Amino acid sequence: MKVADLLKSKGQTVITTTPDEALAVALGRLIEHKIGALVVCDDVKIVGIISERDVLQLIYQDRNALDTKKVKDCMTTNLIVAIPDDDLNYVMGIMTQNRIRHLPIVTKQGIVGIVSIGDIVKHKLQEVEIVNRYLEEYIYGRM
């Protein structure tokens, strides 16, 4: 299965923020949308990603960070991205190897989606359930 197929089923909505947005506002957006990461964009392109983990680490170091810091103070700028034509197993390996939970999906035109490790696990569980059902039907002669 390709990333594009997963995006078709889960949707392509990407919630974004800007580097200069207040950290507290960005955290509110994470909570409001019940998501774990925001893609950070300037006027033209993706410049980073900020996750709940990034925010937590900054708050641990600086208890006043929510009141004083901006997204750019804790976003990850060394981005790893995927393209819609990437195989889901490849993407899962990249995410596992790099210990990342959210992966922006991009084309030459810009960002077209984001996948989380949870999205991939959910898809893999559905695949396993389908295979198990076929095997049970085969074993018990219900085909």
N, C-alpha and C positions, 0 to 999 in steps of 0.2 A: 504494500500500500504506500502511496505517496503522501507527502505532507498536504498537498492540495486537496486530496480526498478527505483528510481529517478536517481541514478548514471548512470544507463544504458542509460537513455534518455538525461541527461545533459552532460555526459562524466565524466571521472575519473581523468582528469589532475589536478595535484596539484602543484602549484608554491611554491617553498620553498626558504628559506634563512638559513644562519648560525648565531649563536649567535655573532660571531666576525665580521660580515659584517658591514660596515659603514652604519649608519642610512640613509644617503643620497642615497646610492646605493639601499637599500631596498625600500625606498620611490619611487625611479625611477622605480623599478620593479613593484610596485603596479600600478603606472601610466601607464607604458608600456602595462601591461596585462589587464588594466581596471578592477581591482579587489579590494576588500576591505580588504583582509587579506593575510598574508603569513604564512605558517607553518614553524616553526623554528626547524631545525634538526641538531644534531651533526653527527658524523660519523656513529652512530648506531641507534639512536632512535629520536623520537619527544621530544623536550625539552620545547617547548612553541609555542605561536602564537603571531603575531604582526599585529595589525589592524591600519587602518588610524586613528582611534580614539586614539589609544595609542600614535601614533606619534604626533598628534595634542596636546594632553595633555602635552607631554614632551616639545614641542616647546613653549607652553604657559608658562611653568615654566622656561625654559631656551632658550632664543632666539637664542643662538649659537649651539643648540643641533645638528642640521644637520651637522655642521662642526666638532663637537667634540665627539659625542656619537656613540655607536654601538647598534646593535639590542638588545643585552642582557640588555642594560640599560633601555629598556622600554617594553620588551615583557611580555606577561602574561605567567606565569609558572604554575599556578594552573589550569590545563586544564580540561575541560569537553569534553568528546568524546562520539561517538556513534559507534555502530557496524552495518554492512550491514543488519542484520536481524531485527533491531529495526523498529517498526511501525512509520510511518511518523507523526501521531498524537502525539505519545509519544515524538518524537524528537522536534516537534513544541512546546509542552508544556515545555520541558526542556529549550529550547532556550528562550522562553518568560519569564519563571520563573527566569532565571538567567541573563536576559537582555544581551544575547549574539547574535551576528548576523552571526557568522561563526562557524561551528562545524566540526572538523576533524572526518573522518570515518576510523576506524582502525580494523584490524584483528590481529591475533597472528604474522603474517608475517610483519606487519607494516601498514603504512597509505595507504588506497585504494581510498580515495576521500575526498572531503569537500563539505558541503552543506551550503548554506546561507539561511537566512530567506526569501530572495527574491526568491530563487529557490522553496521553499515550498509554498509561496504565489502564484507564477505562476502556480504551479501544482494544488493548491486548486481552483484557478479561472477556470482552464480548466475543472476540475471535475464538478463545478457548472454549467458551460456552457453546458456540456453534459447532465446533469440531467434536466436542463431547457428545452433543445431541446426535450428530450423524453417526458417531461410533456406537452409541447405545442402540440406535435404530438398526444399525447393521448387525450388531451382535445378537440382538433379540429378534431378528428377522422381521422387522416392521417396515422394511423398505420395499 
